[in-house]
Amino acid sequence: MIRTGIYGGTFDPIHNGHIALAHAFLESGELDELWFIVSPQNPFKQNKDLLPDDARLEMVKAALRGEEKIVASDYEFHLPKPSYMWNTLCHLREDYPDREFTLLIGGDNWQSFSRWYHYEDILATHRVMIYPREGSEVDAAHLPANVSLCDTPLINISSTDIRQRVQRGEDISSLVPQSVATLIIRNGYYK
């Protein structure tokens, strides 16, 4: 079985923190590969200003070019909307029976996990690895058996902050890969 981490999100835009977390997950030795699943619509983030799906996917592909074991995926683009993680995981298991999927989420998402669609089914059928987020404490001693707190760095970069910086004409070169900064500038994203 190939142990595949599923890192879902809108990635609007993908940033250096996302990539650093992906590396930390792979370095944990618990995953063989990691898929960035670009979500067309997060049920908790109804955002009218979300860049088009293909634009966000293009930025993720550009950011991950040359990365080993890390893949940009448009898998959710082809599923019914809104894109609930339970539905995605069910389809993935069916389409990729040679893989064991582990859901990767932030501490903030873990705190609201009981509101996720079919969260009990996710917990019953998949491993979940949590990464720390500022202001979202997770007590590792009280996690279910198949849920673990991954020892990843606390990275304080947010896509919202990046979008606001672009709107104000500020430099984002330390926050996103150069390829992503180029796409944002060239296409006038977030202006």
BAFI-3210 file (N, C-alpha, C; in Angstrom, 3 decimals, decimal comma, padded with zeros to 6 digits):
// residues 191
n [1|2|3|4|5|6|7|8|9|10|11|12|13|14|15|16|17|18|19|20|21|22|23|24|25|26|27|28|29|30|31|32|33|34|35|36|37|38|39|40|41|42|43|44|45|46|47|48|49|50|51|52|53|54|55|56|57|58|59|60|61|62|63|64|65|66|67|68|69|70|71|72|73|74|75|76|77|78|79|80|81|82|83|84|85|86|87|88|89|90|91|92|93|94|95|96|97|98|99|100|101|102|103|104|105|106|107|108|109|110|111|112|113|114|115|116|117|118|119|120|121|122|123|124|125|126|127|128|129|130|131|132|133|134|135|136|137|138|139|140|141|142|143|144|145|146|147|148|149|150|151|152|153|154|155|156|157|158|159|160|161|162|163|164|165|166|167|168|169|170|171|172|173|174|175|176|177|178|179|180|181|182|183|184|185|186|187|188|189|190|191]
n.u [000,831|000,524|001,253|-000,561|-000,753|-003,383|-003,825|-005,907|-007,392|-008,194|-006,065|-005,343|-003,542|-001,340|001,340|004,644|004,497|002,604|004,061|006,331|005,111|004,200|006,658|007,520|005,581|006,192|008,785|008,274|008,107|005,825|004,361|004,297|003,921|002,445|-000,520|-001,616|-004,747|-006,622|-009,268|-012,444|-014,512|-014,896|-016,946|-017,060|-016,004|-017,353|-016,630|-016,819|-014,836|-012,925|-010,244|-010,466|-010,809|-008,896|-006,846|-005,894|-005,066|-003,051|-001,162|-000,504|000,598|002,807|004,212|004,962|006,548|009,168|009,294|009,687|007,604|005,426|002,358|000,291|-003,182|-006,247|-008,419|-010,848|-012,197|-013,734|-015,751|-019,045|-020,396|-021,090|-017,615|-017,154|-015,007|-015,399|-016,789|-014,816|-012,753|-014,043|-014,380|-011,694|-010,675|-012,038|-011,152|-008,384|-007,332|-004,901|-003,778|-003,378|-005,089|-004,379|-005,664|-004,718|-004,754|-005,152|-004,747|-006,803|-008,842|-009,212|-010,384|-012,923|-013,825|-015,901|-018,066|-017,792|-018,913|-019,997|-018,014|-017,557|-017,457|-015,184|-013,242|-013,556|-012,570|-010,173|-006,785|-005,816|-003,808|-002,660|-001,585|000,084|-001,537|-001,413|-003,019|-004,781|-004,967|-004,113|-004,754|-002,758|-002,902|-005,556|-006,510|-008,218|-007,380|-006,486|-005,687|-003,205|-000,882|001,187|004,637|005,330|006,704|005,528|003,979|003,533|002,032|-000,363|-002,824|-004,766|-003,498|-001,491|-002,993|-004,057|-001,699|-000,883|-002,978|-002,386|-000,078|002,313|005,405|005,653|007,499|008,926|007,080|005,800|006,545|008,826|007,814|005,073|004,664|005,326|003,227|001,047|001,604|001,878|-000,670|-002,313|-003,614|-005,620|-005,804]
n.v [-001,198|002,171|004,923|007,707|011,120|013,415|016,642|019,034|022,027|025,495|026,939|029,704|032,170|029,265|028,913|029,438|028,308|026,232|024,483|023,966|022,630|020,344|019,129|018,590|016,741|014,615|014,070|012,991|010,302|008,815|008,897|008,145|009,711|012,884|014,568|017,610|018,626|020,598|022,527|023,191|024,443|025,216|024,069|025,546|027,965|030,002|031,846|034,525|035,851|034,061|032,903|031,642|028,073|026,840|028,731|028,733|026,073|026,113|027,746|026,094|023,886|025,161|025,940|023,470|022,307|020,215|019,106|016,169|013,431|014,997|016,138|018,062|018,245|018,062|016,670|017,026|018,775|017,386|016,224|016,154|019,328|021,041|020,461|018,033|016,594|013,938|012,788|013,070|011,427|008,924|008,546|008,606|006,288|004,353|004,787|004,500|001,883|000,896|002,529|003,956|006,348|009,290|011,884|015,235|017,879|021,194|022,422|024,219|023,309|020,822|021,546|022,254|019,938|018,202|019,303|018,704|017,198|013,941|013,342|011,413|009,058|009,531|009,459|006,811|005,389|006,379|007,526|010,461|013,253|015,923|019,260|021,885|025,011|028,476|029,706|027,620|025,269|021,845|018,987|016,422|014,151|013,478|012,593|010,594|007,124|006,795|009,295|011,734|014,134|015,940|016,605|019,357|022,437|025,545|027,576|030,795|031,968|033,312|032,817|034,749|037,055|037,304|037,881|040,356|041,848|041,920|043,428|045,858|046,467|045,482|043,699|040,212|038,286|036,766|035,087|033,383|030,886|031,839|031,302|031,367|034,003|035,292|034,447|035,609|038,364|038,675|037,960|039,682|038,984|039,228|041,969]
n.w [000,000|-000,853|001,043|001,247|001,721|002,108|001,405|001,539|000,201|-000,597|-001,494|-002,134|-002,410|-002,916|-000,592|000,884|003,426|003,204|001,592|003,148|005,279|003,920|003,300|005,924|006,753|005,032|005,857|008,317|008,043|007,924|005,638|002,133|-000,055|-001,020|-001,719|-002,939|-002,841|-004,699|-003,843|-005,215|-003,916|-000,674|001,864|004,244|003,626|001,901|-000,669|-002,632|-003,944|-004,659|-006,585|-009,974|-010,435|-012,182|-012,228|-009,595|-009,421|-011,368|-010,065|-007,879|-009,208|-010,387|-008,098|-007,083|-008,955|-009,817|-007,312|-005,417|-004,754|-004,094|-005,184|-007,355|-007,464|-009,252|-008,474|-006,994|-008,626|-010,348|-008,973|-007,361|-006,244|-003,130|-002,254|-000,178|002,198|003,018|000,821|-001,132|-000,091|-000,170|-002,944|-003,732|-002,457|-003,880|-006,522|-006,282|-005,152|-004,329|-002,500|000,766|002,360|004,157|006,017|006,157|008,315|009,731|013,113|013,635|011,959|013,136|015,539|014,733|013,658|014,299|013,058|010,446|007,429|007,714|009,638|011,612|010,142|008,624|010,646|011,398|009,272|008,255|008,744|010,516|010,418|012,278|012,000|013,789|014,449|014,919|017,795|017,939|019,898|020,408|022,215|022,474|024,056|024,241|021,820|019,334|018,575|015,893|015,166|014,976|016,277|014,368|014,425|013,329|012,079|013,466|011,390|010,394|008,115|005,986|003,464|003,171|004,215|002,295|-000,028|000,754|000,997|-001,680|-002,761|-001,554|-002,810|-001,791|-001,168|-001,746|-001,979|-000,098|000,893|-000,883|-003,435|-006,061|-008,613|-008,191|-007,310|-009,679|-011,387|-010,062|-010,293|-013,098|-014,024|-012,695|-010,346|-007,394|-007,244]
ca.u [000,000|001,200|000,679|-000,734|-001,340|-004,302|-003,746|-006,909|-007,568|-008,421|-004,733|-005,648|-002,695|-000,410|002,465|005,796|004,086|001,997|005,112|007,144|004,332|004,233|007,974|007,560|004,774|006,945|009,946|007,830|008,249|004,523|003,738|005,161|003,678|001,462|-001,282|-002,330|-006,039|-007,141|-010,721|-013,183|-015,419|-014,870|-018,255|-016,957|-015,424|-018,055|-015,863|-017,130|-013,621|-011,998|-009,755|-010,978|-010,169|-007,709|-005,787|-005,309|-004,359|-001,820|-000,198|-000,036|001,505|004,042|004,916|005,444|007,384|010,463|009,172|009,487|006,612|004,364|001,608|-000,861|-004,305|-007,544|-009,371|-012,161|-012,868|-014,585|-016,729|-020,170|-020,150|-019,785|-016,645|-016,989|-013,862|-015,867|-017,048|-013,520|-012,059|-014,739|-014,029|-010,267|-010,509|-012,575|-010,311|-006,988|-007,343|-003,520|-003,298|-003,995|-005,148|-004,341|-006,114|-003,833|-005,520|-004,605|-005,376|-008,054|-009,845|-009,509|-011,296|-014,284|-013,979|-017,209|-019,049|-017,544|-019,832|-019,592|-016,725|-017,393|-017,053|-013,776|-012,448|-013,670|-011,983|-008,921|-005,899|-005,809|-002,617|-002,938|-000,427|-000,265|-001,874|-001,407|-004,318|-005,617|-004,262|-004,605|-004,243|-002,413|-003,259|-006,981|-006,874|-008,553|-006,217|-006,009|-005,404|-001,938|-000,400|002,482|005,623|005,709|006,932|004,400|004,256|002,547|001,796|-001,747|-003,198|-005,507|-002,495|-000,816|-003,918|-004,128|-000,436|-000,916|-003,898|-001,717|001,137|003,484|006,221|005,276|008,525|009,377|005,928|005,379|007,612|008,983|006,915|003,728|004,697|005,312|001,864|000,171|001,895|001,620|-002,110|-003,054|-004,454|-005,840|-005,781]
ca.v [000,000|003,468|005,794|008,995|012,196|014,293|018,005|019,757|023,449|026,355|027,386|030,960|031,264|028,383|029,711|028,697|027,552|024,985|023,599|023,549|021,617|019,121|018,515|018,074|015,521|013,542|013,749|012,237|008,885|008,146|009,011|007,915|010,810|013,848|015,207|018,858|018,550|021,953|022,455|024,224|025,154|024,718|024,358|026,507|029,221|030,468|033,036|034,988|036,389|032,964|032,842|030,471|026,795|026,588|029,674|028,240|024,837|026,491|028,214|024,937|023,126|025,933|025,891|022,114|021,829|019,734|018,453|014,730|012,858|015,960|016,248|018,968|017,456|018,690|015,567|017,502|019,545|016,466|015,664|017,063|020,447|021,436|019,368|017,550|015,688|012,551|012,339|012,969|010,236|007,739|008,413|008,266|004,869|003,552|004,967|004,161|000,860|000,575|003,562|004,210|007,806|009,951|013,264|016,188|019,096|022,078|022,411|024,973|022,406|019,772|022,097|022,274|018,690|017,593|019,924|018,240|016,220|012,543|013,323|010,139|008,066|009,812|008,941|005,356|004,730|007,007|008,203|011,916|013,878|017,332|020,142|022,997|026,342|029,467|029,964|026,408|024,254|020,474|018,154|015,131|013,067|013,161|012,331|009,200|006,276|006,961|010,717|012,106|015,504|015,844|017,564|020,239|023,802|026,468|028,507|031,862|032,618|033,056|033,225|036,011|038,108|037,464|038,588|041,751|042,494|042,174|044,554|047,090|046,647|045,113|042,575|038,892|037,343|035,867|034,306|032,418|030,574|032,835|030,964|031,807|035,469|035,671|034,254|036,603|039,672|038,648|037,846|040,702|038,363|039,847|043,451]
ca.w [000,000|-000,882|002,079|000,581|002,503|001,391|001,929|000,767|000,477|-001,757|-001,920|-002,829|-003,179|-002,218|-000,098|001,395|004,605|002,732|001,068|004,296|005,991|003,108|003,526|007,297|006,774|004,366|006,692|009,496|007,743|007,957|004,320|000,970|-000,991|-000,548|-002,786|-002,694|-003,520|-004,813|-003,675|-005,941|-003,020|000,697|002,455|005,341|003,139|000,708|-001,002|-003,986|-004,544|-004,905|-007,964|-010,694|-010,120|-013,003|-011,837|-008,340|-009,754|-012,069|-009,071|-007,107|-010,092|-010,522|-006,808|-006,803|-010,056|-009,363|-006,006|-005,445|-003,834|-003,823|-006,430|-007,439|-007,963|-009,502|-008,281|-006,537|-009,674|-011,098|-008,043|-007,097|-005,349|-002,611|-002,118|001,182|002,277|003,083|-000,549|-001,807|000,403|-000,694|-004,367|-003,823|-002,094|-004,985|-007,716|-005,987|-004,104|-003,935|-001,590|002,067|002,430|005,453|005,921|006,822|008,614|010,747|014,424|013,552|011,383|014,110|016,539|014,168|012,910|014,583|012,152|009,079|006,865|007,962|010,331|012,327|009,145|008,308|011,765|011,457|008,103|007,805|009,693|010,426|011,002|012,548|012,154|014,684|013,932|015,996|018,381|017,888|020,681|020,304|023,301|021,877|024,974|024,138|020,427|019,025|018,266|014,525|014,945|015,608|016,139|013,698|014,921|012,231|012,566|013,480|010,300|010,478|006,821|005,593|002,111|003,305|004,351|000,996|-000,921|001,201|000,639|-003,123|-002,961|-001,110|-003,604|-000,992|-001,616|-001,212|-002,454|000,965|001,350|-001,911|-004,382|-007,120|-009,726|-007,811|-007,344|-011,097|-011,898|-009,432|-010,887|-014,545|-014,292|-011,960|-009,308|-006,078|-007,311]
c.u [000,870|000,492|000,656|-001,413|-002,199|-004,328|-004,688|-006,976|-007,837|-007,089|-004,854|-004,878|-001,964|000,765|003,552|005,455|003,458|003,082|006,010|006,415|004,340|005,555|008,046|006,740|005,531|008,145|009,560|007,985|006,940|003,796|004,769|005,058|002,597|000,795|-001,906|-003,615|-006,626|-008,670|-011,412|-014,107|-015,377|-016,208|-018,205|-016,419|-016,103|-017,464|-016,113|-015,876|-012,573|-011,560|-010,341|-010,141|-008,856|-006,549|-005,101|-004,531|-003,038|-000,753|000,356|000,937|002,844|004,872|005,572|006,326|008,761|010,433|008,988|008,448|005,501|003,693|000,498|-002,005|-005,564|-008,685|-010,769|-012,899|-013,918|-015,637|-017,882|-019,786|-021,289|-018,911|-016,440|-015,875|-014,296|-016,104|-015,740|-012,802|-012,714|-014,371|-012,564|-010,031|-010,960|-011,642|-008,872|-006,914|-005,949|-002,952|-004,081|-003,929|-005,204|-004,719|-005,206|-004,612|-004,822|-005,370|-006,695|-009,171|-010,197|-010,515|-012,736|-014,628|-015,343|-018,329|-018,864|-018,579|-019,256|-018,253|-016,492|-016,942|-015,590|-012,892|-012,456|-012,882|-010,618|-008,083|-006,015|-004,538|-002,889|-001,624|-000,843|-000,568|-001,921|-002,833|-005,254|-004,884|-004,934|-003,940|-004,011|-002,832|-004,715|-007,434|-007,283|-007,314|-005,645|-005,723|-004,114|-001,619|001,002|003,401|006,139|005,944|005,635|004,711|003,148|002,491|000,354|-002,004|-003,954|-004,534|-001,801|-001,720|-004,004|-002,857|-000,403|-001,815|-003,243|-000,427|002,409|004,161|005,765|006,344|009,036|008,276|005,480|006,578|007,652|008,022|005,491|003,655|004,613|003,911|000,910|000,354|001,476|000,119|-002,968|-003,984|-004,479|-005,777|-007,152]
c.v [001,254|004,379|007,231|009,991|013,073|015,641|018,842|021,215|024,237|026,852|028,646|032,130|030,254|029,239|028,813|027,863|026,223|023,989|023,097|022,471|020,290|018,390|017,888|016,786|014,360|013,111|012,966|010,731|008,129|008,183|008,722|009,053|011,708|014,493|016,493|018,774|019,964|021,872|023,568|025,024|024,494|025,064|025,385|027,865|029,630|031,827|033,430|035,490|035,317|032,991|031,611|029,222|026,612|027,505|029,191|026,939|025,148|026,964|027,050|024,113|023,840|025,843|024,536|021,541|021,431|019,054|016,946|014,350|013,830|016,291|017,283|018,197|018,294|017,689|016,060|018,308|018,691|015,788|016,645|018,154|020,533|020,216|019,031|016,517|014,228|011,997|012,142|011,695|008,949|007,491|008,012|006,790|003,957|003,601|004,519|003,119|000,460|001,571|003,576|005,716|008,297|011,410|014,156|017,484|019,915|021,965|023,167|024,098|021,279|020,279|022,143|020,964|018,036|018,218|019,457|017,198|014,810|012,436|012,008|009,030|008,271|009,209|007,416|004,659|005,271|007,492|009,702|012,402|015,380|018,095|021,353|024,280|027,288|029,736|028,762|025,274|022,888|019,664|016,748|013,955|012,635|012,937|010,869|008,442|006,506|008,424|011,060|013,570|015,411|016,955|018,390|021,634|024,609|027,567|029,543|032,654|032,321|033,563|034,544|037,181|038,368|038,238|040,067|042,509|042,835|043,371|045,882|047,360|046,308|043,870|041,278|037,847|036,393|034,910|033,218|032,063|031,624|032,573|031,428|033,336|035,965|035,550|035,301|037,972|039,710|038,662|038,848|040,136|039,214|041,368|044,019]
c.w [000,000|000,116|001,547|001,505|001,624|002,100|001,068|001,153|-000,787|-002,330|-002,775|-002,241|-002,276|-001,759|000,481|002,632|004,222|002,316|002,200|005,109|005,232|003,307|004,919|007,408|006,144|005,207|007,950|009,294|007,723|006,618|003,233|-000,034|-000,408|-001,757|-002,270|-003,509|-003,525|-004,818|-004,452|-005,037|-001,659|001,338|003,587|004,884|001,839|000,342|-002,444|-004,707|-004,847|-006,372|-008,646|-010,386|-010,880|-012,640|-010,557|-008,573|-010,458|-011,079|-008,247|-007,948|-010,225|-009,247|-006,569|-007,908|-009,513|-008,003|-006,207|-004,407|-003,449|-005,154|-006,298|-008,082|-008,134|-009,265|-007,899|-007,596|-010,381|-010,227|-007,848|-006,096|-004,338|-002,343|-000,646|001,215|002,344|001,676|-001,307|-001,394|-000,110|-002,152|-004,538|-003,512|-003,228|-006,203|-007,520|-004,870|-003,617|-002,937|-000,287|002,275|003,870|005,242|006,753|007,045|009,692|012,056|014,441|012,979|012,350|015,141|016,034|013,458|013,130|013,748|010,713|008,681|007,033|008,697|011,068|011,381|008,731|009,394|011,816|010,347|007,676|008,980|009,449|011,109|011,095|012,627|012,979|013,919|015,116|016,471|018,384|018,588|020,529|021,410|022,757|022,752|024,833|022,698|020,252|018,540|016,870|014,159|015,678|015,352|015,569|014,205|013,748|012,791|012,548|012,482|010,262|009,169|006,467|004,180|002,135|003,393|003,012|000,037|-000,553|000,854|-000,852|-003,409|-002,592|-001,885|-002,854|-001,551|-000,949|-001,513|-001,369|001,417|000,383|-002,785|-005,494|-008,280|-009,448|-007,839|-008,791|-011,685|-011,340|-010,103|-012,357|-014,834|-013,522|-010,903|-008,043|-006,090|-007,037]
res [m|i|r|t|g|i|y|g|g|t|f|d|p|i|h|n|g|h|i|a|l|a|h|a|f|l|e|s|g|e|l|d|e|l|w|f|i|v|s|p|q|n|p|f|k|q|n|k|d|l|l|p|d|d|a|r|l|e|m|v|k|a|a|l|r|g|e|e|k|i|v|a|s|d|y|e|f|h|l|p|k|p|s|y|m|w|n|t|l|c|h|l|r|e|d|y|p|d|r|e|f|t|l|l|i|g|g|d|n|w|q|s|f|s|r|w|y|h|y|e|d|i|l|a|t|h|r|v|m|i|y|p|r|e|g|s|e|v|d|a|a|h|l|p|a|n|v|s|l|c|d|t|p|l|i|n|i|s|s|t|d|i|r|q|r|v|q|r|g|e|d|i|s|s|l|v|p|q|s|v|a|t|l|i|i|r|n|g|y|y|k]
***
